[in-house]
Amino acid sequence: MHARSMPSLRAAALVGVLVAAAAPAMAEMTTFQFEGRVCDATRRPDGHRWFPRGTPVTGTFTYDTAGAPYQVNDWGDSGMEAYYRNGYAPDTMTMRILDHTAMSKRGWARVLDGPQDVFSVTGSYPTFYDGRRVKNGSMGLVLWSMDGTGVTGIGLPTTFDMSRFALPCNMTYGYLQTDGGADDGRVFFVIDSITATPPATTAPR
C-alpha cells in the first residue's frame, strides 16, 4: 500500500483570489452520511492494529451547499479550485468505529474541478475522541477522480457517485487521527458510500 499524507489545508500561494464574505440569501444546510471499512491503521505497543481491517466506519458531515468559497484559485489548464471554511464548510463532522466516537465542530472543504477532480472535507480543531478533547486530532474524507468526472464546477457537491473516484484507500479514503504525538492513533478507511439526508428547513440568514 502506498503511503498517504494528511490533506493540506493551505491554499496554494501562487494564485489566490479572495472572495467577498457576503453570505448567500438562503442557507441550504445538508447532512451527508458516509459508510466505509477500515483498510489500514497504526499498531499499538502490543503489536495489534488500532482497528482491524474491515471494521465498519460510519459518520456524517454537514455543510451549506449554497455557501460561497472564501478563496478561489484559477490554475488554467489544471482547473479551478475553491476552499470553504467555518459556516460554509462542515458545521459538524462525526465518525463512529465500533463503540468509539469522534466529533469536530469546525471544518474545511476543498473542491478542485479540472482534468483530475478532488473533493476533500476535514473536521479539525477542536476534535473530540470518546468525549475527550484531543490536541491535534483531525478527521476527514479525500475523494480523487482521475478522469475529471467526480465534481461539476467548484460549488460544494450535493451528491457523490463513488464509482467516479479512484483507488480506494490510496487516493480516495477517509481518515481519523487522534493526537499527532507519541500516542497518536491513525486509521484509514475505504469510503463505500456518501448519501445526502433530507436538508434542514431552509431559512433566511
N, C-alpha and C positions, 0 to 999 in steps of 0.2 A: 504494500500500500504506500502510495506516495505521501510525503509529509505535507500537512496542511498548516497554514498560518492563520491566525485570527484575522478577520477582515479589518482593514484600516478604516478608521473613522475620519481621517483627514481628507479634505478636498484637495485635489491636485492644485499646485501653486501656479502652474504656468498660465492657465486661462481660467478666470473666475468672473462671473457676472452676478453681483449681488442683486437679489430680487426684493422688491419692496415688501415690507412686512404686513401690508394691508391684508386682512383676512377676507376670504370669500363671503358672500352674503349668507349662505346656508351651510350648515355642517352636515356631513354625511358620515357619521361615525359608524364604522362597521367592524365587527369582531370576526376574526378568522380562526378556525380550529385546524390544528395540524396533527398528524399522526405519523409515527416513524418507528424505527427499530435500531437499537444500538449496534454500531459496526466497529467501534474502537473505543477504548477507554484506558486511562492511566492505571498502573498497577499500585496496589497498596504495599506497605512494607512486608506483608506476609506472602507477596507474590501473586495474589489473586487480583483480577481486574476489579476496578471500582464497580462496574456493572457488567454482567456477562453479555456477550454478543447475542443479538436477537431480542434483548429485553425491550418491551414496548415503551414508547415515549409518546406522550400526548401534551398538548398545550394550546395556548391561544395568544393572539396579539390583536390589538385594536388600533385603528388609525382613521383619520378623516380622509376619505377617498376624494373629497373635493378640496383638500388642503393645497396650499401653494408652497413650492420649494423655497428654502432660504438661500440656495445657491444653485446656479446652472452653469455648466461648462460645455462649450462648443468645441469638440475635438475634430471637426472637419470630417474627413472620410471615416474616422473611427467612431463617430456618432455623437449623440448628445447625452449629457449626464446631469442628474438632478439629485440634490441632497435635501432631506426633510428632517426636522427635529421638533422636540417639545410638542406643542399642540397639534402639529401636523404629522408627527410620527407616532409610534405607539404610546398611548397614554398608559397602557399597562401591557405587560407581557408575562405569561405564566408558563410553567413547564412542570410535568409530573413524570417521574420514573420510579416504578414500583410504589413504595409508600413515602417517597421523598418528593418535596415540592420546592420550586424556585419561583421567584417573582421579582419583577422590576417595574418601577413606576415611571421611568424615563426611557427614552429610546431615540433611535435614529433609523432612517431608511435611506437607501441609495437605489437609484434606477439608472441604468445605462442602456440606451437604445442605439444599437449600432450593428455592425457585421456580426458581433458576438454580444448578446444581451446579458446583463447581470441585474438581479434584484437581490438586495440584502436588507434584512431588518434586524435590529440589535437592541436588546434590553441592557442597559448599563447602570452605572452607579446612581442611586443605591440599589443593590441587589440583595435579596434575602434568600437563604437556603435553609429549609426546615425552620423558618421563622427567625433565623439568626442572620443579622446583617454581616455580609462578607465584604471585606475591604476592597478587593479588586475583582469581584465577581462580575460575570457577564454571561449573556446567552444570546442566541440568535439563529437565523437561517440565512444560508447563502445559496442562491439559485443561479446557475450559469448555463446559458443556451449557446451552443457552439455555432448554430446556423442562423442566429439572429431572429428566431421566431418566438422567443419567450415573452417579450413585452411589446406593447404597441405604444410608442410615444414615451414621454418621461413623466407622465402622471402616475400617481400611486395605483397599482393594479387593483382591479375589483374581482378578478377571477384568476385562477392558477391551473394550468394544464401541465402536470408534472411530466408528461411524456415528451414535452418540448425541452426539458432540461437534462443535461448530460452527466454521465459519470457519477452515479450516486456514491456518496461518502468520499469522494475525491474532490470534485469541483462543485458538486451540489450536495449540501449536507446541512445538518443542524448541529449545534454545539452548546455545551454548558461548561463554564469554568467557575469554580467555587472561590478561589482565593488569588492565585497568581504567585504564591510564595512557596515555601518549602513543603507545606502541607496541601498543596494545590491538588484538586481533582479535576480532571477534564474528561468529557465524554463527547463522542461524535456519533451522529446517527443518520441513517438513510431517511429521507423525507418521502413518505408514501403518498400523502395527500395534504392539500390545504383547501379548506372549504369555507366559504363565507356563510355566516349565520344571518338571519334577517337583521337589517340595520336598525339601529336605535331610532327612536322618533326624531325626525328631522325638526330642528328648531332654529330660529334666527339667532345669530350671535349677538 
